[in-house]
Amino acid sequence: MKVGSPTWTRTRDLRINSPSLYRLSYQGTEELRILERVFPRVNPFRNRIRTIYSFHANVVTMHTLKRLILWTFILAALLGATPLLLPYQHWQKLLEAKLSQRLDTPVRIGNISFSYMPKPTFTLSDLRLGNDAASIGSVTIPVSITNVTRFRHELSDVSINDAILSSEFALALPQHLKPNPGGRDVHFSSIRMENVSIQFRKRALGPMSGVLKLNPDGTFDQVVIRDTNGRSELNIKPSGKRFVITANSDNWILPGKYHVLFDSITAHGIADENGVLFDDIHGVVFSSAFIGQAQLFWNNGWKIDGSLETKGMQSEPLTKLFSPVTHTAGRMSATALISFSGDSYDTLFSNQAIRMKFSMSDGHLSNMDLVAPIRSQTGAIQRGGITRFELLSGELLWLDGRITLKGLSLTSGKFSANGSVHITNDAIEGRLDSRLQAGIQSIQSNLSINGKLESPEIRSVGTARFGPHTEAERIN
């Protein structure tokens, strides 16, 4: 019987001319099915035929797989080595020309390189813009799938690192960013900025980090700067030759000896080459709303002058900053003039001056009993206690950590007091003229306050009793 090729009739020894070998050699298609019909299912040759056929098929599959892996490895190696073989010097000239055209200022690139670690990245190093108007340590462009597939249209995750911009160049940046001509150039929707500083005449602002956002035509949209903990954000948008500034912060602490915590603060203003005018400041401090205005100057050192106003604020959290023991509690309304100055932005709050007029109602003065020295009439030192009041008003002067309370006026039923107090380095000193009305008579006393703020000592240094139609009677 003939099956397939005439060579089949040479021998019936399956070890020499098996159907599996024949099929592998001559690409037969029907031989295996014919042999399975010829040999019964009980014939042992049937299983042997399938075993031999499967073995040789696996040999061919493994061989093909090895070749596929080898060629894949060779292709990956060629693709990986391609960035190292690119003509960077030729690209450098083209990039300098393109960037100079888009920024309307000469651009020089020190070096272009490629690295695989920590991830594949092209790096432009040591960039100089204009006549040293700006310097950039590096610009990194990651080789991601998005950037590879959209290379001619848009690049993402681009980062500018270690840049120093002159104040003139930074203020003119919106004018430097020219529109993308017909969308022919590569578009950047946003560019990350890391460790960027702005150099003023004497001092620098920064380093700071943020995101430069661009419009679809490639022009300047806005800069968003955030602090490392994400609690503060600064938005800068161009408006002609000036900038619209919006600052937001949560849980911001005023630097200095006494850390005043602002629950939230928002400021809107206009910036130019001389500074920033914040015409709308509002927020929450000690759970009470406040409003204000301020102006920041940065040409001759850094200085900020402004005013804040609040109504209905609980005074206890504020006065506890000075002493957790000796403080006041009550509902306070206040208007404050503030002035901070320093050699740089980092030292802006080093020199602090605050003048605040305040009025508290329905509260108390802790750790100080102003009535007890009058009642005792012995001149003994009094410590501790409490003084309740219907009204306490005055003016606070805060100058570099030294606090002066002047024009103080306290009213508590038939008791009243007027005077001034000074607090320096946790020490308190002051004098009060007090008066206690007792029926038709009144007792006047001069009170002296001294000692530590945590444990003030109060004593009467002169007490006199007054009655109707009588001269003053000195008690001590």
C-alpha positions in Angstrom: 0.0 0.0 0.0 1.3 3.4 -0.9 1.0 6.3 1.5 2.2 9.7 0.6 5.6 9.6 -1.2 6.8 6.5 -3.2 9.7 6.3 -0.7 7.3 4.8 1.8 7.5 1.3 0.1 11.2 1.0 0.9 10.7 -0.3 4.4 7.9 -0.6 7.0 10.3 -0.2 9.8 8.9 2.8 11.7 12.2 3.6 13.3 13.6 4.4 9.9 10.7 5.9 8.0 8.1 6.8 10.7 5.1 9.0 9.8 6.2 11.7 12.2 9.6 12.0 10.6 8.0 11.9 7.2 5.6 14.7 8.1 8.5 16.8 9.5 10.6 16.2 6.4 8.0 16.4 3.6 5.3 18.5 5.1 2.7 15.8 4.6 -0.8 16.5 5.9 -2.8 13.2 5.6 -0.3 10.6 6.6 -0.9 10.6 10.3 -4.7 10.2 10.0 -4.3 7.4 7.4 -1.9 5.5 9.7 -4.3 5.9 12.6 -7.0 4.2 10.5 -4.7 1.4 9.3 -3.5 0.5 12.8 -6.3 -0.4 15.3 -6.7 1.5 18.5 -5.4 -1.5 20.4 -2.2 -1.6 18.3 0.8 -0.4 20.4 2.2 1.3 17.3 -0.5 4.0 17.5 0.7 5.4 20.8 4.3 5.2 19.7 3.5 7.2 16.6 1.9 10.0 18.6 4.8 10.1 21.1 7.5 10.3 18.4 5.5 13.0 16.5 5.0 15.1 19.7 8.7 14.9 20.6 9.9 16.2 17.3 7.2 19.0 17.3 8.5 20.1 20.7 12.1 20.1 19.4 11.1 22.5 16.6 9.0 24.7 18.9 11.9 25.2 21.4 14.3 25.9 18.5 12.0 28.6 17.2 11.5 30.1 20.6 15.2 30.4 21.2 15.7 32.1 17.9 12.8 34.5 18.7 14.3 35.4 22.2 17.7 35.9 20.6 16.4 38.3 17.9 14.3 40.1 20.5 17.4 40.6 22.7 19.5 41.8 19.7 16.7 44.3 18.8 16.4 45.6 22.3 20.2 46.0 22.5 20.2 48.0 19.3 17.3 50.2 20.5 19.0 50.7 23.9 22.2 51.7 22.3 20.6 54.1 19.8 20.4 57.1 22.2 24.1 56.7 22.9 24.9 57.0 19.2 22.8 60.0 18.3 24.5 63.2 17.0 23.9 65.4 20.1 26.2 68.2 18.8 24.0 68.6 15.7 20.9 68.6 17.8 22.4 71.1 20.3 22.7 73.8 17.6 19.1 73.1 16.4 17.7 73.3 20.0 19.6 76.5 20.7 18.1 78.1 17.6 14.6 77.0 18.4 14.7 78.0 22.0 16.2 81.4 21.2 13.4 82.0 18.8 10.6 81.0 21.2 12.1 82.9 24.2 13.2 85.9 22.1 16.6 85.8 23.8 19.9 84.0 23.1 20.0 80.5 24.6 23.2 78.5 25.1 23.2 74.8 26.0 26.3 73.5 27.7 25.8 69.8 27.1 23.2 67.2 26.1 23.4 63.7 27.5 21.4 60.6 28.0 21.2 58.3 31.0 19.4 55.1 31.9 19.4 55.5 35.6 17.2 55.9 37.6 15.0 55.9 34.4 15.8 56.7 30.7 16.2 60.5 30.5 17.6 63.1 28.2 19.3 66.0 30.0 20.2 69.5 28.8 22.8 70.9 31.2 24.2 74.3 32.0 21.8 76.5 30.1 22.4 80.3 29.8 19.7 82.7 28.7 20.5 86.3 27.5 23.4 88.1 29.0 23.4 85.9 32.0 19.8 87.0 32.8 19.0 83.5 33.7 20.9 80.2 34.3 19.5 76.7 34.5 21.3 73.8 36.0 19.5 71.2 33.9 16.4 70.4 32.0 15.3 66.7 32.1 13.0 65.0 29.5 12.0 61.5 30.5 11.9 58.8 27.7 8.4 57.5 28.5 5.9 55.8 26.2 3.8 59.0 26.1 6.8 61.1 25.1 8.0 58.6 22.5 4.6 58.3 20.8 3.8 62.0 20.9 7.4 63.3 20.4 6.4 65.6 17.5 3.4 67.0 19.3 3.7 67.2 23.1 6.2 66.3 25.8 5.2 65.7 29.4 7.0 65.5 32.8 9.6 67.9 31.7 11.5 69.5 34.6 13.7 72.6 35.1 16.2 72.2 38.0 18.5 74.6 39.9 17.6 77.8 38.0 18.4 81.4 39.0 16.4 84.1 37.3 17.1 87.8 37.5 14.1 89.8 38.7 14.0 91.6 35.4 13.9 88.4 33.4 11.3 86.8 35.7 9.0 89.8 35.4 9.4 89.8 31.6 8.9 86.0 31.2 5.4 86.3 29.8 6.7 88.6 27.1 9.6 86.2 26.4 7.4 83.2 25.8 6.3 83.7 22.2 3.3 81.8 20.7 4.0 78.4 19.0 4.0 79.3 15.3 1.0 77.3 13.9 1.6 74.6 16.4 4.7 73.4 14.5 6.9 73.3 17.6 6.7 70.7 20.4 4.1 71.8 23.0 4.5 71.7 26.8 1.3 71.8 28.7 3.3 72.3 32.0 6.9 72.3 33.2 7.9 71.3 36.7 10.3 73.7 38.5 12.7 72.4 41.2 14.9 74.7 43.3 14.2 77.9 41.3 15.4 81.3 42.8 14.7 84.9 41.7 17.7 87.2 42.2 16.8 90.8 43.2 19.3 93.6 43.6 20.6 92.5 47.0 18.9 89.3 48.0 17.3 86.3 46.4 13.8 84.8 46.7 13.9 81.0 47.0 14.7 78.4 46.3 11.2 77.3 45.6 9.4 74.6 43.6 6.3 74.6 41.5 4.7 74.2 38.1 4.8 76.5 35.1 1.6 76.1 33.1 1.3 77.1 29.5 -1.6 77.9 27.2 -2.4 75.7 24.2 -0.5 78.2 22.0 2.6 78.0 24.2 2.3 81.3 25.9 2.5 81.9 29.6 -0.6 80.9 31.6 0.4 80.8 35.3 2.9 79.6 37.9 1.7 77.5 40.8 4.0 77.2 43.7 3.4 74.9 46.7 5.3 74.3 49.9 6.7 70.8 50.7 3.8 69.9 53.1 1.1 71.0 50.6 -0.5 73.5 53.0 0.3 76.7 51.1 -0.1 77.6 47.5 0.8 80.7 45.4 -0.7 81.4 42.0 0.9 83.9 39.7 -0.8 85.1 36.5 0.4 87.8 34.1 -1.6 90.9 33.7 0.1 93.2 31.2 3.5 94.0 32.7 2.3 93.1 36.2 1.2 89.9 37.9 -2.0 88.9 39.7 -1.1 87.2 42.9 -3.3 84.8 44.9 -1.9 83.1 48.0 -3.7 80.5 50.0 -2.5 78.8 53.2 -4.0 76.5 55.8 -2.6 76.2 59.3 0.1 78.9 58.6 2.2 79.9 61.6 3.6 83.4 62.0 7.4 83.0 62.4 8.9 84.5 65.6 8.9 84.0 69.3 5.2 83.7 69.6 3.8 81.4 67.0 0.4 82.8 66.0 -1.5 80.1 64.1 -3.8 81.2 61.2 -6.4 78.5 60.5 -6.6 79.8 57.0 -5.5 82.9 55.1 -6.1 84.1 51.5 -4.5 87.1 49.9 -5.1 88.7 46.5 -2.8 91.3 45.1 -0.8 92.9 42.2 2.9 92.5 41.9 5.5 94.6 39.9 9.2 95.2 40.1 8.9 97.1 43.4 6.8 94.5 45.4 3.2 93.3 45.9 0.1 95.2 47.0 -2.3 92.9 48.7 -5.6 94.8 48.7 -7.7 91.9 49.9 -6.6 89.7 52.8 -9.1 87.5 54.7 -9.1 84.3 56.7 -9.6 82.7 60.1 -7.4 83.1 63.2 -8.2 81.4 66.5 -11.6 80.4 65.0 -12.5 84.1 64.3 -12.7 85.7 60.9 -10.4 88.6 60.0 -9.8 91.0 57.1 -7.0 93.3 56.1 -4.6 94.8 53.6 -0.8 94.7 53.2 2.1 95.8 51.0 5.3 93.9 50.4 8.5 95.7 49.4 11.7 93.9 48.2 14.0 96.5 46.6 15.9 97.7 49.7 15.6 94.6 51.9 12.3 92.9 52.5 9.5 94.7 54.4 5.8 94.3 54.8 3.4 96.8 56.2 -0.4 96.2 56.7 -3.4 96.2 58.8 -5.7 93.5 60.2 -9.1 93.7 61.8 -11.2 91.1 63.7 -14.4 91.1 65.8 -15.7 88.6 68.3 -12.4 86.6 68.6 -11.8 84.6 71.8 -8.8 86.2 73.4 -7.7 83.2 75.5 -5.8 81.3 72.7 -4.0 84.5 71.8 -3.0 85.6 75.3 -2.0 82.0 76.2 0.9 82.4 73.7 2.6 84.7 76.2 1.8 82.6 79.3 -0.4 79.5 79.7 -1.1 80.6 83.3 -1.4 84.4 83.2 -3.8 85.3 80.5 -7.2 86.8 79.7 -10.4 85.2 78.4 -13.2 87.1 76.8 -14.6 88.1 73.4 -12.3 90.6 71.7 -12.5 93.0 68.9 -9.1 94.4 67.6 -7.5 96.5 64.9 -3.8 96.0 64.3 -1.1 97.7 62.3 1.7 95.3 61.5 5.3 95.8 60.2 7.8 93.1 59.5 11.3 93.5 58.0 14.5 91.6 57.2 17.4 91.4 54.9 15.9 88.6 52.9 12.7 86.6 52.5 13.9 84.0 54.9 14.4 86.7 57.6 11.3 88.8 56.7 9.8 88.2 60.1 12.9 88.7 62.1 12.0 92.3 63.0 8.4 92.5 64.2 6.4 95.6 65.2 2.7 95.4 66.0 0.4 98.1 67.3 -3.0 96.8 68.3 -6.0 98.5 69.8 -8.3 96.0 71.5 -11.5 95.8 73.5 -12.6 92.6 75.5 -16.0 92.0 77.1 -17.4 89.6 79.6 -14.2 87.9 80.5 -11.6 87.4 83.2 -8.0 87.9 84.0 -6.3 84.7 85.2 -3.6 84.4 87.9 -4.1 88.0 88.9 -6.5 89.3 91.6 -6.5 93.1 91.4 -9.2 93.6 94.0 -7.6 91.6 96.9 -4.8 94.2 97.6 -7.4 96.9 98.2 -9.5 94.8 100.4 -6.6 93.6 102.5 -5.3 97.2 103.2 -2.1 95.7 104.5 0.3 96.3 101.6 1.0 92.5 101.5 2.0 90.9 98.3 -0.8 89.1 96.5 -0.3 86.1 94.1 -2.7 84.2 92.0 -6.4 84.6 91.9 -8.8 85.9 89.2 -10.3 89.2 88.2 -13.6 89.2 86.3 -14.5 92.2 84.1 -17.2 93.5 82.0 -14.8 95.5 79.8 -11.1 95.5 79.3 -9.6 97.8 76.7 -6.2 99.3 75.8 -3.4 99.3 73.2 -0.7 96.6 72.7 2.7 97.5 71.3 4.8 94.5 70.3 8.3 95.4 69.3 10.9 92.6 68.7 9.5 90.4 71.5 8.9 93.3 74.0 5.3 93.9 74.8 3.8 97.1 76.2 0.2 97.4 77.3 -0.7 101.0 77.7 -4.0 102.9 78.2 -5.4 99.9 80.0 -8.9 100.4 81.3 -10.7 97.6 83.3 -14.2 97.7 84.6 -15.6 95.1 86.9 -18.8 96.1 88.8 -17.8 98.6 91.5 -14.1 98.1 90.7 -12.1 99.8 88.0 -8.4 100.2 87.2 -6.3 102.1 84.7 -2.5 102.0 83.9 0.2 100.2 81.9 2.1 97.0 81.9 5.5 95.9 80.3 6.5 92.3 79.5 10.1 91.5 78.6 11.8 88.2 78.6 9.0 86.6 80.6 9.2 89.3 83.3 6.3 91.6 84.0 6.3 95.1 85.5 3.5 97.7 85.7 1.4 100.2 87.7 -2.3 100.5 87.9 -4.5 103.1 89.5 -7.5 101.2 91.0 -10.7 102.3 92.6 -13.2 100.3 94.6 -16.6 101.8 95.3 -18.0 100.7 98.7 -21.4 102.3 99.3 -21.0 106.0 99.5 -17.3 105.7 100.0 -14.6 104.7 97.6 -11.1 103.3 98.1 -8.3 104.3 95.7 -5.1 102.4 95.5 -1.9 102.4 93.5 -1.1 98.8 92.5 2.4 97.6 91.7 2.9 94.5 89.5 6.3 92.8 89.4 7.9 89.4 89.1 7.7 86.6 86.6 4.9 86.5 84.1 4.1 83.0 85.3 3.7 84.2 89.0 3.2 88.0 89.1 3.3 89.7 92.5 0.8 92.5 93.2 0.7 94.8 96.2 -0.7 98.1 97.1 1.8 101.0 97.4 -0.7 103.5 98.6 -4.4 103.4 99.5 -6.8 106.2 100.4 -10.5 106.2 101.4 -12.8 108.9 100.2 -16.2 109.8 101.5 -18.9 112.5 101.0 -17.8 115.9 102.1 -14.5 114.6 103.6 -10.9 114.8 102.6 -9.0 111.8 101.6 -8.0 109.5 104.4 -4.8 107.7 103.8 -4.9 104.1 104.9 -1.3 103.0 104.1 
